[in-house]
Structure formats: structure tokens, C-alpha cells
Amino acid sequence: MTIEHAIVAWRKLLGNPQVLIGDDVSQRYGSDTTGQARKVPVALRISDSASLPEVMKIAHLHKVPVYPISTGRNWGYGSALPVRDGCVLLDLSPLQKILDFDAEFGAITLEPGVTQAMLADFLRQGNHPYLVPVTGAGPTCSLVGNALERGYGVTPHVDHFAAVTDLEAVLADGTLYKTALREAGGDDVARLFKWGIGAYSAGLFTQGGFGIVTRMTIILARKPECIKVCLFSLKDDALLEPAVERIRTILGRLPGIVGAINLMNQHRVLSMAAPFPRDRIGPDGLIPQEVITEMGRQYQIFPWTGFGTLYGTKSVVAAAQKEIKATLGSISTRMMFLTPGRARTLSKLARMIPGKRGKGLAGMTATLEKSLELVAGQPNETALPLAYWRNKSPQKQALKNPASDGCGLIWYAPLVPMRPAGIRAYVDMVKRVAPKHAIEPLITFTTLNDRLFDSTVPIIFERDQPTAVASAQACYSELLHSGREQGWFPYRVGVGTMDSLAKMQPLSSAFHKRLKAGLDPESLVAPGRYES
């Protein structure tokens, strides 16, 4: 039995156009922002989930490993690439059905190909008062894929997998997985209660290779009466530690009202608002500090910028606004509370200001306007220009695709406890390690709760330069290991790091191997995914 026999069977099952080989595979799926490459012999486009059990029976018969992708837009973590060479890609992006929607409770059941934009259109057309669980990855990205990676956002349901109640999957031998509550109690209660009955097993399908998820139910957050953003600045880097303490206080006092709070360093905000100053970089390939300071003045960006979201009734948000002012006011500069409408007005006014200063303010307020749309549950591309910051090539399509457009991006995303001294040590570590590899130290902290930040450091580089690719990958490796030594470790990693995880977590790895041996003894589904 060989892969050629499997291809013959898959073509008979799916039709020739849905079975891609050779150059068709590399052209459609081979680009990746991390600069990595994989040998992918075949890609199967799955347009009907009912065919997937038979697809896996063929893979099982011929011992061919497969790697499922939702839309393949996992930018900064591997895009559409599998962990290992030789896997057949299962492209689930044609599965674009919204299978069920409970308008009363906001429970929606989706296939993997449903994107943020598709859900936004569905809700708008039906005039349904719910928010899309948006991310910065953009409108063309899968909701199911993001939840399975345990992604997060700034809307009221910060933890996206926490909002997942039910799912269905196909296992390596073609058999189906359904939650126990769905089988025993029916669809309605299963869609409304996350934990089911008996041992909780649905979580095995996140960040793992135990099966191929074909449908998922997500509880959407209802649109509140009032949405506001709190925007504030820290005019001195030394204010970072007291800001962390006060952010922790705010989250503890206002649970459910504050969605999340971001803190971004000056470098990070400039990467979103200003063009890369290619003609002003130093001999080390980095932007000199005096240029950063000058750009900060032009674009009115201080050493740290805070961005918090508030959701609730008008009276509740007004009370929360007073609480935030009282807590942060003494250390913050230029604190503003903006609704989406107010942000649009500011953007229009800034465009009327002449000169260099006006240009800088216009760029900043335009980004702010789009950011307000995002927190209101409207997906857009406001965060994606970051991936293009050092890219010399023009955008090829109407919608941004950093992988096919040649962008270089690797995400380092560690969990960092919200302890002021530890936050300072973490910032110092990033500012020490990144420049060693000619990488600008761009830092964001996003609150997951009142105890923990997830920090995101985008490693931006010129992907068409082999030395820059090597430097970027070396930078990620040093950040990973240096951070681990101090107790900071990513909540997710890219395909190039997964094979090394077992050395860092031998007991967990052994446990997962025992589970894998029972469900997929020949390791046919996503081999190497978060395992060795």
C-alpha cells in the first residue's frame, strides 16, 4: 500500500479537482511567514463533512498521515504548514456552513471554514444583537481554528475556547466523536452547557492531534448598550510597574465590565501607525533610539500606551469609567474614553490638520477608529499592517495575506504573571535579546484575567533574506529558552517548535502518548502537533 493508492481512492471519493498534488499544493499552501518549508505531497479540499470519515478510512488503510487546517491563516505560527514532512493536508476551508443558530441564547454551531467576516455578515443580515469573537488576525480567519488554538481577544469573551460548548470530530480510523451530553441529552442542552456529563474530553481536540473537528458550538457575547475604549498613555517608562498594579486592581473590581486591557510599548504602537523608516536604520539594522523618539513625537506616542475595553449599560460603563479614572488617573497622561462614533469623528478631524504633525495624527486616529470597530465585534484588518512593516513587496490581493505577500513574522507569546517586578524583568529580557538578532523589541501585554498577561512579541523580518530568516528564528529560540528560565512560557507555539516540546514536559508528553496510542496508534492525525 502506498500514497499513490490513497490518491486514487481519494480522487474517486472527492473528485479530481479536490485532490491537489505537486506544484498546485506548494502554490496554494507552501508560503509561511516564519520562513519555514515542508514537503507536502497532497492536499485534499473537503467540501462536505460527511465525506471525511471515508477520507480517514482511506488514510488509515494506506497508513498515510494527514494534517487538518481550517483556513490555513495561522500567520506567525506556521500558516498552513504541517509540523512534519510527508503529511497530506486536509483543507477544511470549503466547509462554510452555519449549521444552527439559537438567536435567543446566542449559541451558534459552525463548520471550520466559517470566518470572522462570514459570521459578521450573518449577524448583520439577520439583525442579531451579538458580537463576533474577533482577533487581530483578520476577517478571513477561521473561528473554529482560533478556538482550537485557545486564542483570545478583547471582546467580553476574552478566552475563545471558554465560550465553546460542544464539538464533533472524526478520529483517525474514520469513527465519530460526539460529546456524551449531546448523545444522551440532545443537541439543545449540549449547545448550552460546556462541561457535559462524565469525563470532560472535548478539550483534547485543542492544541492536539486526537481528531479532526468538523463542527463547533460557540456562545456569542450579546451586544451591550454601551461600548467604550479607555485610551491612556504613560509618559515615563518608570510608570510601567505602578500601571501594572493598578490594572490588576481595575480587573479585580470590574469583572465582566472590562473585557481586556492592552499595554503596548512605543516601538509596538509605531509599528501599527508609522511606516518603517528604512532610510534611517543604523548599521546594526535597527532603528536608532533617537529616531524612535522623534517618531514618537510626530505620532504623539508615549513610552507606553494603554487600551482597555468596557462593555455594559450606559450607567454601568459610566460608573466603571469613574473607577478607572480614579485608579489610573494620577499616573496616566491623555486619558480618553471613546465610543466607536467618537473615534470616527476624531479621525475625520485629524485628517483636516495640515503638515507633518497632522499626517502623524491622521495615521494614529485612523488606526484608533479601526480598533474601535474591532472591539465592537466588527472584524477588520487593522492589526495586519504590522506583518508588513518591514516587507518591501506590495500587497498582492485586495485582502491582506501576509504569507503569500512575503511577510516575515514569528510570534513569541508567553504567559507572564502580573507581578510588577516580573513585568520589568520580562521587558528587560526582550529588549536585551531581540536587538542581538537585529529584531525591533515590539512588546504588547494583554490581560487574560487579573493575574496573568499574555505578552505578544512579533518578530518582524525580511523573509526574502536568508540571513534575516536565520536571525529571526534564532531570536525566537533565545526568547523561548531565556523566558522559560525565568518562568515565562508561551500559551501556544508554531509548527517549528512543537517537536521540541517533549524535552520540556516529559511527564505530560508521556501521558499524551498513551492517549494517542489508544485513539491513533499509528499517529495518522497531525503527527508532531504539540508532541514529539
Secondary structure, 3 states (H helix, E strand, C coil): CCHHHHHHHHHHHHCHHHEEECHHHHHHHCCCCCCCCCCCCEEEECCCHHHHHHHHHHHHHHCCCEEEECCCCCCCCCCCCCCCCCCEEEECCCCCCEEEEECCCCEEEECCCCEHHHHHHHHHHCCCCECCCCCCCCCCCEHHHHHHCCCECCCCCCECHHHEEEEEEECCCCCEEECHHHHHHCHHHHHHCCCCCCCCCHHHHCCCCCCEEEEEEEECCECCCEEEEEEEEECCHHHHHHHHHHHHHHHHHCCCCEEEEEEEEHHHHHHHHCCCCHHHCCCCCCCCHHHHHHHHHHHCCCCEEEEEEEEECHHHHHHHHHHHHHHHCCCCEEEEEECHHHHHHHHHHHCCCCHHHHHHHHHHHHHHHHHHHHHCCCCCCCCHHHHHCCCCCCCCCCCCCCCCCCEEEEEECEEEECCHHHHHHHHHHHHHHHHHCCCCCCCEEEECCCCEEEEEEEEEEECCCHHHHHHHHHHHHHHHHHHHHCCCEECCCCCCCHHHHHHHCHHHHHHHHHHHHHHCCCCCECCCCCCC
